[in-house]
Amino acid sequence: MMRRQFRIAPMLGLALFASACGRAPISFDKAGWAAERGNYDRKSSRGAMVGGLDEAGIVIGAPRERVRALLGEPDSTGPQADIYFLGRSATGPGFETYRIDYEPGNRVRAASVRRS
């Protein structure tokens, strides 16, 4: 009897972890990303696509022009950063953004998801 309980506990823990992670990752889709522009209040598929952005070419050293050709105009921008809104956080009450920082010369220095 005890043996069965110990087998179920790890599986239950794994299921809880998976459900807490929020969005299931999906491949980057340029048209799908563009369709979510302006979606600030609802669930957005952009957050699930972030994991595929490196395969699409959003990598350290990539030129800003390539980033914008793939992702379109950012929702917010500055001289050294572009910000794309990802919508409501899957893990809490806040919102998520994808921030891309550029070094002088307009090449990607860093990219990260941020929650507010």
N, C-alpha and C positions, 0 to 999 in steps of 0.2 A: 504494500500500500504506500509506504513512504517513498519508494523508488519512483512510482508513477507521479507523485507530487513534484519531485525534483525534475522530472522531464518536462512537465508542463510549465513550471516557473520560468525557465529560460525562454521558452516559446512565447509566453505571455509578455515577458519583458521586451522581446524583440518586436512583437506586435504593437505594444505601446510606444516604443521608440519610433517605429515607422510611421505611426499615425501622428506623432508629435512633430515630425519633420516637415509637415505641410505639403508642399507641392511635389508631385512626381516630376522628375526632370523630363523635358522633351527637347528634341533637336531644334536648333535655331531655324526659324522660318521668317524670312524677310517680310513677306506680305502680312503674316500674322503679327509680327512685331509692330509694323506700321499701323495695322488696324486698331491696336490698343492705345495709340496716341490720344491723349486727352481723357483717358479712363483713370480718373483719380480716386473714385469712391468705391468702385466695385472690385471684385476679384479679377485679376489680370493674368493672362498667360505669359506675359513677359518674364515674370520671376522664374518660371519653370524653364525658360529658354536660356537664362544666364549661364548655366553650366556648359552650353554648347557654343558660347561666343568665341572661345579660344580656337575651336575648330573652324569657325567661320572667318577667322583672321584678326580678331581683336586680341592682340598679344603685345607684350612689352616691345617697344620699338616701332610698332605700326604707325604709319602717318595718320594724322587727324582726318585727312581727306578720305582715307579708306574707311575709317570708323564711321564717318558721316554717310558715306556711300552705302554702307551696310545697314546702319541703324536709323538713318534719316536725321533731320534736325533735332537737336536735343530739346528737352522740355525746359531746361535752364542751362545757361552757359556763362562762362567767364573767360578771361584771357588764358587761364591755364587749366580749365576743367570743363567737362560737359556732364550734365546730369540728366538721366532718363528715369521717369517715374515708373515704378513697377506695380503700383496699386497698394491695396491693403495687405498688410503682413499676414501670412498664413499662420504665424505663431503667436500673434498677440493683437492688441488693439491699434497698433500704430500703422505707419505707412513705410514702404520700402522704396529706395532709390538705387540706381546703379550709377556710380560716380567714376568717371574716367579722368585721371590727372595726366597732364602733359608736361614734358620737360621743354626747356627752350628749344625751338626748332620744330615744335608741334608734333612730337612723337610720344606715344603712350609711355608713361612712366609707371603708372599703377592703375588698377581698376578694382572696385570692391562694391559689395552690396552694403547699404547702410539702412538702419531702421530708426524711425523717429516716433 
